[in-house]
């Protein structure tokens, strides 16, 4: 397995899910845009502390960066919903799930 390529693709996915350009992402990590580009194209791999920082920013487990991509990718909207849920406290998460359950029960919102 080409770990640099896998890690790079995941870094790019994480950055895009955060809706950041490389020029916005690089300063958050204290690196240059060139370094982010090299990570994303698989030329080089970030040091573990940087990868941990990216994992924390993107709310992903570190192991995700080392796994092959699934055939089914989640959309930016799905990633936003997941990120929103993960950033709620327990009461907010319960309310979120209640709203989702109510929406799921309305027939006009169901896929045909």
C-alpha positions as CSV (number, residue, x, y, z in Angstrom):
1,X,0.0,0.0,0.0
2,X,1.2,3.5,-0.9
3,X,0.8,5.1,2.5
4,X,2.0,8.5,1.4
5,X,-0.7,8.5,-1.3
6,X,-3.4,7.3,1.0
7,X,-2.5,9.8,3.7
8,X,-2.3,12.6,1.1
9,X,-5.7,11.8,-0.3
10,X,-7.2,11.8,3.2
11,X,-5.5,15.1,4.1
12,X,-7.0,16.7,1.0
13,X,-10.5,15.2,1.8
14,X,-10.3,16.5,5.4
15,X,-9.3,20.0,4.2
16,X,-12.1,20.1,1.6
17,X,-14.6,18.9,4.2
18,X,-13.5,21.8,6.3
19,X,-14.1,24.0,3.3
20,X,-10.6,25.4,3.4
21,X,-8.2,26.3,0.6
22,X,-4.6,25.2,0.9
23,X,-3.8,28.9,1.5
24,X,-6.1,28.9,4.5
25,X,-5.2,25.4,5.8
26,X,-1.4,25.8,5.8
27,X,-1.3,28.7,8.4
28,X,-3.5,26.7,10.8
29,X,-0.8,24.0,10.8
30,X,2.2,26.3,10.8
31,X,3.4,25.1,7.4
32,X,3.7,26.5,3.9
33,X,1.2,25.9,1.1
34,X,3.9,24.0,-0.7
35,X,4.1,21.5,2.1
36,X,0.3,21.0,2.1
37,X,0.4,20.5,-1.6
38,X,3.2,17.9,-1.3
39,X,1.3,16.1,1.5
40,X,-1.9,16.0,-0.6
41,X,-0.1,14.7,-3.8
42,X,1.7,12.0,-1.8
43,X,5.2,13.4,-2.4
44,X,5.9,13.6,1.3
45,X,4.1,12.5,4.5
46,X,3.6,14.8,7.5
47,X,5.2,14.1,10.8
48,X,2.9,12.4,13.3
49,X,2.4,15.6,15.4
50,X,1.2,17.4,12.3
51,X,-1.1,14.5,11.3
52,X,-2.5,14.5,14.8
53,X,-3.2,18.3,14.4
54,X,-5.0,17.7,11.1
55,X,-7.0,14.8,12.7
56,X,-8.0,17.1,15.5
57,X,-9.0,19.9,13.2
58,X,-11.0,17.6,11.0
59,X,-12.5,15.6,13.8
60,X,-11.1,12.3,12.4
61,X,-9.4,9.5,14.1
62,X,-5.7,9.2,13.3
63,X,-6.2,5.7,11.9
64,X,-8.6,7.1,9.2
65,X,-5.6,8.7,7.5
66,X,-4.0,5.3,7.0
67,X,-7.0,3.4,5.7
68,X,-7.8,2.8,2.0
69,X,-10.8,4.8,0.9
70,X,-14.2,3.2,0.9
71,X,-16.0,3.0,-2.4
72,X,-18.7,5.2,-1.0
73,X,-17.5,8.7,-0.2
74,X,-19.6,11.0,1.9
75,X,-20.6,14.4,0.5
76,X,-19.6,17.7,1.9
77,X,-23.1,18.2,3.3
78,X,-22.9,14.8,5.1
79,X,-19.5,15.7,6.4
80,X,-20.9,19.0,7.7
81,X,-23.8,17.2,9.4
82,X,-21.4,14.7,11.1
83,X,-19.0,17.5,12.1
84,X,-21.9,19.5,13.6
85,X,-23.2,16.5,15.5
86,X,-19.7,15.7,16.9
87,X,-19.3,19.3,18.2
88,X,-22.6,19.2,20.2
89,X,-22.8,18.4,23.9
90,X,-25.0,15.5,25.0
91,X,-28.2,17.5,25.2
92,X,-27.6,19.0,21.7
93,X,-26.8,15.5,20.3
94,X,-30.1,14.2,21.7
95,X,-32.1,17.1,20.2
96,X,-30.3,16.5,16.9
97,X,-31.3,12.9,16.9
98,X,-34.9,13.7,17.8
99,X,-35.1,16.2,14.9
100,X,-33.6,13.6,12.6
101,X,-36.1,10.9,13.8
102,X,-39.0,13.3,13.2
103,X,-37.8,14.2,9.7
104,X,-37.4,10.5,8.9
105,X,-41.0,9.8,9.7
106,X,-42.4,12.4,7.3
107,X,-43.2,10.6,4.1
108,X,-42.5,13.6,1.8
109,X,-38.9,13.6,2.9
110,X,-38.2,9.9,2.1
111,X,-36.4,8.7,-1.0
112,X,-38.7,7.0,-3.4
